[in-house]
Amino acid sequence: MPRLRIVALAWAFALILPAHAQVVIYRCTDASGAVTLQNGTPCPKGSKQQKKVMETPVSAAPASPPPAPAPALVAAPAPPPLPPEPPAPEPEPVAAPKLPPPALFECQTWNGDRYFGENPQPPPRCAPLQVTGLDGTGAMAGGAACQMMEDRCAPVAEAALCDAWKQRLRDLDAKATFGSGESVTPAEAERIRRTFADSTCAP
């Protein structure tokens, strides 16, 4: 019976001991012959002591928890459509570069009048002639006659072209105001003014 009690106690100590521990069992026999087992505590004085070291098996490490499931991928919302780009501004019209004024000719009529023109050979003019009557007098009752005369023209020097064009415009203004000077149609007068405005002579 004492032997069974010792074995039972030994198994009981083995079951309650933590895993991976080194266990020291003391077998104590007192004076009356009673046997006790003590875990880690030496026998009291007056008892016969036997010491036994027991190694417990290494228990398996606790299983690591399973990895957390990866979060579900959520599709990012589509970016809002970009606003339409404003239309590009229309390019500003580029003014055509101004050119030097056309050539001019200073012309003189048969009676000494001077004017500026663009034709070096203007059509001839009719210069009136003195008509003598049958009686030898200067009466004009018998009619009138004229002689075709050409104007004499010379080119204006390049350095004086702008001044000549400005004088030509002044002659046009005088014609429009006083009815004097070279006869020019309204369309021709407008062309002359536009030619001057488009030239480098215009301010």
Summary of the structure (lengths in Angstrom):
residues: 203
radius of gyration: 68.6
end to end distance: 140.7
largest distance: 204.9
contacts: 379
relative contact order: 0.11
helix: 24%
strand: 22%
